[in-house]
Amino acid sequence: MAIFSVYVVNKAGGLIYQLDHYAPRSDTEKTFSFPLDLVLRPRDERVVVAFGQRDGIRVGHAVLAINGAEVNGRLTADGKDLSPEVGSSGIEMLETDTFKLHCFQTLTGIKFVVLADPRQAGIDALLRKIYEIYSDFALKNPFYSLEMPIRCELFDQNLKLALEVAEKAGPFGPGS
């Protein structure tokens, strides 16, 4: 099991941190820029996700579930889950056949996004741990400005350590 990437997005939608932790073996390199231009299309009785063509990226993963609700090859009933309407908190988890995208949005609007293997357990706890690391090593850094890119060696080191622990040991306990 593996954690592929970690992204931190500020409240304006700008990417302020990116870590490619594990690069899966594939024929093409995948690049994700924010905001994600997410387009769902039905194809061969499956719903396929395509991230914007502006970067020359074509990702044809089949969407299995959105926020835990199965898609089952139709867009009409479940497409509403992607809409940022009143009462919606946005995408919390997007599941495809090859990865899961997990998103945790704080009350201040900072978003933490993790791309992981679909079988990887404990991602919700990992997202909370990443938020704790962000609070401890980025926000408490006197040289860090809010909403700006994170360039802190202690943040990098502790994030990589947390990812290794999550991959090897599974979920984080309440006291970790």
N, C-alpha and C positions, 0 to 999 in steps of 0.2 A: 504494500500500500504506500501511497506517496501523496505528498502535498506539492503541487506543481508551482503555484505562484501566490504571492500576497501583494495586494494593492491597497493603498490608502488614498481616499479621494476627499478633498475638502468640500465644504458646504456649497461652494460655487460650481462644483463638478470638475475641478481641476485635479489631475493626478499629482499627488505630492510625494508618493513613495511607491516604488515597484521593486519586488524581489522575485527573481526567477529561481526558485529553490531546486526544482527538479525538471529537467527537460525530457519529456517522453520521446521515445524513438518514433519518428514519423518522417514522412517524405517531405513535408512542408513545415516551415516555421510559422507559428501563430503569434500574432501581435495584437494586443487588445488596447485600444485607446478609449479614453473616457470623455464624454459620456458614451456608453455603449449604444450604438445604433442597432437595436435588436429588431429583426424582422423574422416573423414566423411564417412558414409556408407549408401547406399540406403537399406531400409528395409520396406516392406509392403507399397510401394508407398510413403514413406516418407524418408527424409534424416535424419539420426540419428547421433548425435555427440557422440564420445567416447574419453574421455581423457585417456592418457596412462595407461596401465595395470601395470606398474612397481610399483605403490603404492597400487595395489590391488583395484583400484577404477574403477567402471563401471558406467558410467553415460549414460543413454539411452534416453536423451531428443531429441525430434524432432526439427530440425532446421527449423524455419519458414522464416528467412531472414538473409542475411549477408550484412552489410553496407547498409541496407535499401532495397536491391534487394531481392524479393521473391525467394525462392528456388524451390517451386512447385514440390518436389519429384525428382529432377534431379540434378546431380552433374556437368555435362559437361559444361554448360554455366556459372554457377555461381561459380564453383570451382576456377576459375581464380582470383576471388576476394580475395582469401586467399593467393595467391602467392605473395611473396615480390619482384616483378619485378620492373623494372625502372618505376617510376611514381606512384607506389603504396605506400600508407602510412601505409599499414597493416590494421588490423581489427580495425574499429572504433566502430562497434556495431555488436554483434552476438545475434540473437533473437531465443529463444527456446520457447516451450510451457509453461515452468514454470519460466523462468528468462530471463533477458537481460544482456549481458556482454557489458559494455561500456568501451572504452579505449581512453585515451587522451595522445598523445605523444608530449613532448615538443621539442623544437629545440635542446636542449642539450642531448636528448635521454632518459630522465626520462619518465617512463610511469606510468600513474595513471589508475587503473582498478577498476570499480565498478560493482558489481553484484547486480541487483535490480529486483523487481517485474516488470513484463512486462507492468503493468499499471502505474507505477511510472513516473510522469512528471518532467521535469526540470533537468534531469541528466547532460546534457551538461553544464548548468550553475553551477551545483554542482561540476563537474570536474574542471572547472575554479576556483571555490572557494577553492577546495582542493589544487590546485596548488598555490593559493595565501597564504593559510595557511602554506603550505610547505615552501614557500619563506620567510614568516614572522617568523616562529617559528623553522624551522629546519636549513635553510641556514644561518640565522642571529645569530644562536646559536654559540658562540665561541668554544664550546666543541664538535660540530658536525664535522665529517670528511666526505667529499664528497664520495659518492658511498658506504658508510657504513650504517649499520642498524640504523634506527631512534629511538632513545630512549630519547624522550623529553616530559615531562609531559604537558607543555603548548601546544605542537602539538596535543597530545592525547585529551586534554580537548576541544580545539577549533574545532578539527575534529568531535568529538562526538556532540558538539553543532550544527555544520553545518549540520550534518546528521539529527538531530532532527528537525531543522528548515525546511530542505528539505522535510522531511516526512510529517510534519504538514501543512506547508504553501505553499508547491509547489515550483515553480521556484524562484531563487534569482533574485532580481532586479539589475539594473546596478550600484546602489550605495551601495549594501550591502557587 
